[in-house]
Amino acid sequence: MPYSCVVLVKQVPDTAHISGKAMKEDGTVNRAALPAIFNPEDLNALEMALQVRDRFGGQVTVLTMGPPRAADILREALYRGADRVILLSDKKFAGADTLATSYALKCAVERLGAFDLVFCGRQAIDGDTAQVGPQTAEKLGIPQITYAQSILSLGDGEIVVARAMPLGREEVKCTLPCLLTVVGSANRPRPPSVRRAIAGKLASTPLEYASVLERWPEFGSEEALDAYLAAHGLKIPLWTADDIGADESHLGLAGSPTKVLKVDYVVLGTSGSVEVSPDAQGISSLIHDLVEDYIL
Ligand SMILES: Cc1cc2nc3c(=O)[nH]c(=O)nc-3n(C[C@H](O)[C@H](O)[C@H](O)COP(=O)(O)OP(=O)(O)OC[C@H]3O[C@@H](n4cnc5c(N)ncnc54)[C@H](O)[C@@H]3O)c2cc1C
């Protein structure tokens, strides 16, 4: 039976490759010093969705809410195998906290029509809250399975998923449609395909037409480029707040109760050392202490 899968992905600053000062004097993120990348666990979410499609058939639609340059990760999703990608971008989304983000994503998923599975990464490496997946499920009124490690079975309107737990794993069965948040150890994301990258090199949103025309002036005008991209399945749809029928009071700053009052640097220091005897008993007592202290 084919499944309609939606994957929610976020473009994030690459915190592992900082070129310059990561924070500005005012405590905000210096995005110029951080290249933008596909949130790592969203690649695992995409791979899990692609494996469902490859095995059972259906379609994988990838959605992101972000600024115009977030189209870069949508192209990457296409090159990795997604069937359809959509950019949600509008000044009305700016300043969104997790509540406003999940509200916009919920409206967009509903606009797509019937779906069976929504996949998210467990957590984004910048905001780091792991709230957006669960909040989106709650707003869609569907069950959620967080920390998804693997799909054990899928069929007859049900899914069984293994969840990665700190000290083992848990198997959870639930009805479809449902939302999964996927952990980084779930799979090895497939690389972008060269064939798909060549075929999709012109894929762009209407917000990028001016820069596409600079590189390929032979298209002549934005109208002609739009017609070409639409005819060849290379037009990345751009959805605004109006397109998804969102209530503006729940979007962006207006819909965000979170207020950042201050940003502090936290430096973790060491205050001593513990000697562990190099035998089974020593290791066992160390593990026991780490679990007691909530470190493991
Ligand atoms: C305390 C705090 C205050 C904040 N205040 C502000 C603010 O005032 N203004 C502001 O602009 N931002 C603010 N943010 C950032 C904003 O909340 C997040 O960028 C955004 O809501 C996503 O949350 P996250 O990064 O924690 O994602 P997580 O919840 O960690 O992401 C989990 C998963 O949800 C999905 N997902 C997350 N975001 C998107 C997206 N945009 N599109 C598609 N899928 C997505 C992905 O699958 C991702 O892996 C704040 C964050 C925090 C922690």
The ligand as a MOL file (V3000), in Angstrom:
LIG
                    3D

  0  0  0     0  0            999 V3000
M  V30 BEGIN CTAB
M  V30 COUNTS 53 58 0 0 0
M  V30 BEGIN ATOM
M  V30 1 C 14.2040 30.0990 24.3800 0
M  V30 2 C 14.0680 30.3070 22.9060 0
M  V30 3 C 13.6030 31.5200 22.4140 0
M  V30 4 C 13.4770 31.7540 21.0410 0
M  V30 5 N 13.0510 32.9620 20.6390 0
M  V30 6 C 13.0000 33.2340 19.3460 0
M  V30 7 C 12.6010 34.5120 18.9030 0
M  V30 8 O 12.2730 35.3680 19.6990 0
M  V30 9 N 12.6240 34.7400 17.5700 0
M  V30 10 C 12.9880 33.7710 16.6930 0
M  V30 11 O 13.0180 34.0170 15.5030 0
M  V30 12 N 13.3280 32.5450 17.0700 0
M  V30 13 C 13.3600 32.2580 18.3710 0
M  V30 14 N 13.7530 31.0240 18.7740 0
M  V30 15 C 14.0850 30.0280 17.7630 0
M  V30 16 C 12.8390 29.3070 17.2580 0
M  V30 17 O 12.0440 28.8840 18.3250 0
M  V30 18 C 13.2860 28.0780 16.5210 0
M  V30 19 O 14.1440 28.4250 15.4730 0
M  V30 20 C 12.1750 27.3040 15.8400 0
M  V30 21 O 10.9480 27.3990 16.4790 0
M  V30 22 C 12.5210 25.8200 15.7500 0
M  V30 23 O 12.7850 25.3400 17.0280 0
M  V30 24 P 14.0770 24.4970 17.2680 0
M  V30 25 O 15.1900 25.0940 16.5010 0
M  V30 26 O 14.2610 24.2990 18.7180 0
M  V30 27 O 13.6880 23.1310 16.5630 0
M  V30 28 P 13.4400 21.7130 17.1930 0
M  V30 29 O 12.1610 21.6970 17.9220 0
M  V30 30 O 14.6640 21.2460 17.9220 0
M  V30 31 O 13.2930 20.9460 15.8110 0
M  V30 32 C 12.7960 19.6210 15.7610 0
M  V30 33 C 12.4140 19.3040 14.3590 0
M  V30 34 O 11.3050 20.1030 13.9450 0
M  V30 35 C 11.4030 20.3910 12.5500 0
M  V30 36 N 11.5240 21.8410 12.3610 0
M  V30 37 C 11.9710 22.7680 13.2370 0
M  V30 38 N 11.9250 23.9920 12.6790 0
M  V30 39 C 11.4490 23.8400 11.4320 0
M  V30 40 C 11.1900 24.7210 10.3440 0
M  V30 41 N 11.4060 26.0320 10.4360 0
M  V30 42 N 10.6830 24.2080 9.1980 0
M  V30 43 C 10.4370 22.8820 9.0760 0
M  V30 44 N 10.6900 21.9980 10.0590 0
M  V30 45 C 11.1760 22.4700 11.2140 0
M  V30 46 C 12.6490 19.6770 12.0490 0
M  V30 47 O 12.2970 18.3840 11.6230 0
M  V30 48 C 13.4980 19.5940 13.3160 0
M  V30 49 O 14.4610 18.5740 13.3140 0
M  V30 50 C 13.8360 30.7530 20.1260 0
M  V30 51 C 14.2720 29.5260 20.6170 0
M  V30 52 C 14.3890 29.3030 21.9800 0
M  V30 53 C 14.9030 27.9760 22.4880 0
M  V30 END ATOM
M  V30 BEGIN BOND
M  V30 1 1 1 2
M  V30 2 1 2 3
M  V30 3 2 2 52
M  V30 4 2 3 4
M  V30 5 1 4 5
M  V30 6 1 4 50
M  V30 7 2 5 6
M  V30 8 1 6 7
M  V30 9 1 6 13
M  V30 10 2 7 8
M  V30 11 1 7 9
M  V30 12 1 9 10
M  V30 13 2 10 11
M  V30 14 1 10 12
M  V30 15 2 12 13
M  V30 16 1 13 14
M  V30 17 1 14 15
M  V30 18 1 14 50
M  V30 19 1 15 16
M  V30 20 1 16 17
M  V30 21 1 16 18
M  V30 22 1 18 19
M  V30 23 1 18 20
M  V30 24 1 20 21
M  V30 25 1 20 22
M  V30 26 1 22 23
M  V30 27 1 23 24
M  V30 28 2 24 25
M  V30 29 1 24 26
M  V30 30 1 24 27
M  V30 31 1 27 28
M  V30 32 2 28 29
M  V30 33 1 28 30
M  V30 34 1 28 31
M  V30 35 1 31 32
M  V30 36 1 32 33
M  V30 37 1 33 34
M  V30 38 1 33 48
M  V30 39 1 34 35
M  V30 40 1 35 36
M  V30 41 1 35 46
M  V30 42 1 36 37
M  V30 43 1 36 45
M  V30 44 2 37 38
M  V30 45 1 38 39
M  V30 46 1 39 40
M  V30 47 2 39 45
M  V30 48 1 40 41
M  V30 49 2 40 42
M  V30 50 1 42 43
M  V30 51 2 43 44
M  V30 52 1 44 45
M  V30 53 1 46 47
M  V30 54 1 46 48
M  V30 55 1 48 49
M  V30 56 2 50 51
M  V30 57 1 51 52
M  V30 58 1 52 53
M  V30 END BOND
M  V30 END CTAB
M  END
